Amino acid sequence: MESKPYVTQLSFEFEGESRIAYRVAGTRISLDSVVINWLNGETPESIVENFDTLTLESVYGALAYYLAHRDEIDEYLKQVEIQTEQLRQKSWEDIRLNKPQLYQTLLTAKQERQKAAA
């Protein structure tokens, strides 16, 4: 019996750096999306409902891949989180410097949301 690949690893360059990404095979859905939803308590069935290009088999296959490579994928997820935060900060700084009115509008809206949540 031949085994199916449930996860593909992509290599690419971003801002001059080599990066990798994991996708559920045959889709554009990131392994991150499946794993994070599952770690947050979603069932494989509900993950399928959230991503219409996934099948129950592909979700279980992706989760099996994650569990078989947990240390590697957990480190990858940490790096993605760090890179995402760096990009978020860079975007805010670019807006602050290049579009000060937009920056002020966004900052005011953020402050109002924080007050409403308190």
Residue pairs with C-beta under 8 A, 6 or more apart in sequence:
4 25
4 61
5 25
6 24
6 25
6 58
6 61
6 62
6 64
6 65
7 22
7 23
7 24
7 25
7 31
7 61
7 62
7 65
8 22
8 23
8 24
8 25
9 20
9 21
9 22
10 20
10 21
10 22
10 23
11 18
11 19
11 20
12 18
12 19
12 20
12 21
13 19
19 83
20 76
21 30
22 30
22 31
22 32
22 73
22 76
23 29
23 30
23 31
24 30
24 31
24 34
24 54
24 58
24 59
24 61
24 62
25 58
25 61
26 58
27 51
27 53
27 54
27 58
28 53
29 51
29 53
29 54
31 62
31 65
31 66
31 73
32 77
32 80
33 51
34 47
34 51
34 54
34 59
34 62
34 63
34 66
35 62
35 63
35 66
35 73
35 77
36 77
37 46
37 47
37 50
38 44
38 47
38 63
38 66
42 50
44 56
44 59
44 60
44 63
45 56
47 54
47 59
48 54
48 55
48 56
48 59
65 73
66 73
92 103
95 102
95 103
95 106
96 103
